[in-house]
Amino acid sequence: MSGFSPNLYLAALGPLTELFGVIIVVAVFALLRGQADRRPYFRAWETSWVFLAVSLTAGLFYERFVDPESVFYPANPATTYLTAVAFMGFRFMAVAMVLNGISLYVRGATKKWLAPAGIGVALVLAIVVDTRQTPLAPLALVLGPVTAIAYGFGAWRIVSLPRTRKGFGSRLTAIGLASLAMLGAALATFYLLQRIAPDVTANPWLVRFARYGFYGELIVQLALAWAMIRLLIEDGHHEVDDARAHMKLLHDRDTLGDLYDNASRLLGRRAFDAQLGLGFARASFGTVALMKIANYQRVAAEQSGGVAEALVANLAGVLNSAVRAHDRVYRWSPDELMIVMPRAVPQVARARVEMLAARAAPLTVAGSREPLRADVAVAVQFYEGGDELTRAAANISRG
């Protein structure tokens, strides 16, 4: 019985307990994959949990490899070095995928260089650390600063979203990321002080804090996972609410006649100014595309105003029937159509709009030798949501 300490035993079980908790999170995220098929940010976060589980598994082996009394103590120091690289490399790749998911959620862009950079940092840190003697927990001294900066940046990126994109789930996610950042910084500070000022870290409360660091990290990780799931559910509610609002808009069309353009059968600019049909767009990032019919004035002069309007109506019909469910098409001016495309990046939005314009069949006009085709010029501008949508529309129309 002498020498047995329940507290130390519980502390030693910390990495294993965190691994089991993360495996449960991975299983839950896998079950939600059907809900996340159209949401790449959630798939990136699922991948981050998988990487974290692999990292913790490598960490459990590393813990045994640096213990001289363990039956797994290796004769070759390269074994512990490679295990340390695996532990830190997969940990940093997990952080990279969290940041990738945040970037996809905020702007629809992915940072492909983050994961390879994480592996490179792990290789360097594994050289700096004495992997033959350093236990698993004190590795927070080198892991903490990197994860604190990364998670802190992720929290700031979500907090800086436009007001219309903030919800309970996004706020909880930001709090979870900020908590992980503070925990990583606190543990790194403790192990740094343990080297330069041992008397300070002898405080029993500080010792307990470091001893149960894995449990604290597990609690915050579980809270962050729940926040991410909450954000996913809220995102799905936004889509459902948008579909219902659009159906109501179509149902009430007769009572909103002054907000529609009769010739093109599209919502008019007044509807855009009234934010009609833009609930989902304001709650997401996206792209505004302005389609200008360059030959509108010439057709109106050479043929008639009715022919020019028929040319617009023909193009508007193709757009309105072929855009995605949450896209909205507006008659912006006599020779311009505005397409609001939530969750579309500019490059993809431009290619999509140009493709749809090319699909419009030429307009056959009596007395004309050749069918008329709209000469279209497309301009696009990105927005992050909320009031930026209005500013993007104003900027693109001026430009």
Residue pairs with C-beta under 8 A, 6 or more apart in sequence:
7 211
8 211
10 212
11 211
11 212
11 214
14 137
14 212
14 213
14 214
14 215
14 218
15 56
15 59
15 60
15 63
15 136
15 214
16 60
17 214
17 215
17 218
18 56
18 214
18 215
18 217
18 218
18 221
19 53
19 56
19 57
19 60
21 218
21 221
21 222
22 49
22 52
22 53
22 56
22 218
22 221
23 53
25 49
25 221
25 222
25 225
26 46
26 49
26 50
26 53
28 225
28 229
29 36
29 42
29 45
29 46
29 49
29 225
29 229
30 46
32 42
32 229
32 232
33 43
33 46
35 42
35 232
35 236
36 42
36 43
36 46
36 232
39 232
39 235
40 101
40 104
40 110
41 101
41 102
41 104
41 105
42 101
42 228
42 232
43 101
44 97
44 98
44 100
44 101
44 104
44 110
45 97
45 98
45 101
45 228
47 97
48 93
48 94
48 95
48 96
48 97
48 98
48 101
49 94
49 225
51 90
51 91
51 93
51 94
51 97
52 90
52 91
52 94
52 221
54 86
54 90
55 86
55 87
55 88
55 89
55 90
55 91
55 94
56 87
58 83
58 86
58 87
58 90
59 87
59 136
61 72
61 83
62 80
62 83
62 84
62 87
62 131
62 136
63 135
63 136
64 70
64 72
64 73
65 72
65 73
65 74
65 79
65 80
65 83
66 80
66 131
66 132
66 133
66 134
66 135
66 136
67 73
67 135
74 80
77 131
77 132
80 131
80 132
81 126
81 131
83 131
84 126
84 129
84 131
84 139
85 122
85 123
85 126
87 136
87 139
88 121
88 122
88 125
88 126
88 139
88 142
88 143
89 118
89 119
89 122
89 123
91 118
91 122
91 143
91 147
92 117
92 118
92 119
92 121
92 122
92 146
93 115
93 118
93 119
95 118
95 146
95 147
95 150
95 151
96 111
96 114
96 115
96 117
96 118
96 150
97 114
97 115
98 150
98 151
98 154
98 177
99 111
99 114
99 150
99 153
99 154
100 110
100 111
100 114
100 115
102 154
102 157
102 158
103 109
103 110
103 111
103 157
104 110
105 158
105 231
106 157
106 158
106 161
106 285
106 384
107 285
107 345
107 382
107 384
108 285
108 343
108 344
108 345
109 345
121 146
125 142
125 143
128 142
129 139
129 142
137 191
137 210
137 211
137 213
137 214
138 191
138 194
140 184
140 187
140 188
140 190
140 191
140 213
141 187
141 188
141 191
141 192
142 188
143 184
143 188
144 184
144 185
144 186
144 187
144 188
144 189
144 191
145 184
145 185
145 188
147 180
147 181
147 184
148 181
148 182
148 184
148 185
148 188
149 181
150 181
151 177
151 178
151 180
151 181
151 184
152 177
152 178
152 181
154 177
155 174
155 175
155 177
155 178
155 181
158 170
158 173
158 174
158 177
159 174
161 170
161 384
161 385
162 384
162 385
162 386
162 387
162 388
163 386
164 282
164 283
164 385
164 386
164 387
165 282
165 283
165 284
165 285
165 384
165 385
165 386
167 231
167 234
168 230
168 234
169 227
169 228
169 230
169 231
169 232
169 233
169 234
169 235
170 231
170 234
172 223
172 226
172 227
172 230
172 231
173 224
173 227
173 228
173 230
173 231
175 227
176 220
176 223
176 224
176 227
176 228
177 224
179 220
179 223
179 224
180 217
180 220
180 221
180 224
183 213
183 216
183 217
183 220
186 209
187 210
187 213
190 201
190 206
190 209
190 210
191 210
193 200
193 201
194 201
200 206
201 207
201 210
209 216
238 279
238 280
238 283
238 284
239 280
239 326
241 279
241 280
242 279
242 280
242 326
243 325
243 326
245 277
245 279
246 277
246 325
249 256
249 276
249 277
253 260
256 271
256 276
258 270
259 267
259 268
259 270
259 271
259 274
259 276
260 266
260 267
260 268
260 271
261 267
261 268
261 331
263 309
263 312
263 313
263 331
264 309
264 312
264 313
264 316
264 331
264 337
265 313
265 316
265 317
265 320
266 316
266 320
266 329
266 330
266 331
266 337
267 276
267 277
267 328
267 329
267 330
267 331
268 330
268 331
269 330
269 331
269 332
269 333
269 338
271 277
271 330
272 278
272 330
272 332
272 338
272 340
272 393
275 282
277 328
278 328
278 340
278 389
280 326
280 342
281 326
281 328
281 340
281 342
281 385
281 389
282 385
282 386
282 389
283 385
284 342
284 343
284 385
285 342
285 343
285 382
285 383
285 384
285 385
286 340
286 341
286 342
286 343
286 344
286 349
286 382
286 383
286 385
286 389
287 341
287 344
287 345
287 346
287 348
287 349
287 380
287 381
287 382
287 383
288 338
288 339
288 340
288 341
288 380
288 381
288 383
288 389
288 392
288 393
288 396
289 338
289 339
289 341
289 349
289 350
289 353
289 378
289 379
289 380
290 332
290 336
290 337
290 338
290 339
290 378
290 379
290 380
290 396
290 397
291 315
291 319
291 336
291 337
291 338
291 339
291 353
291 357
291 376
291 377
291 378
292 335
292 336
292 376
292 377
292 378
292 379
293 311
293 312
293 315
293 335
293 336
293 337
293 374
293 375
293 376
294 335
294 375
294 376
294 377
295 374
295 375
296 308
296 311
296 312
296 334
296 335
296 374
297 308
297 335
299 307
299 308
299 311
299 372
300 307
300 308
303 365
303 368
303 372
307 363
307 365
307 372
308 334
310 363
311 363
311 372
311 374
312 331
312 334
312 335
312 337
312 374
314 360
314 361
314 363
314 374
315 337
315 357
315 360
315 374
315 376
316 329
316 331
316 337
318 356
318 357
318 359
318 360
319 329
319 337
319 339
319 353
319 356
319 357
320 329
322 356
322 359
323 329
323 339
323 341
323 356
324 341
326 342
326 343
327 339
327 340
327 341
327 342
327 344
328 339
328 340
329 337
329 338
329 339
329 340
330 337
330 338
330 339
330 340
331 337
331 338
332 338
332 397
333 397
336 397
338 393
338 397
339 349
339 353
340 389
340 393
341 349
341 352
344 352
345 382
346 380
346 381
346 382
349 380
350 378
350 380
353 378
353 380
354 376
354 378
357 374
357 376
357 378
360 373
360 374
362 370
362 371
362 372
362 373
363 371
363 372
363 373
364 371
364 372
365 371
365 372
379 396
379 399
380 396
381 392
381 395
381 396
382 392
383 389
383 391
383 392
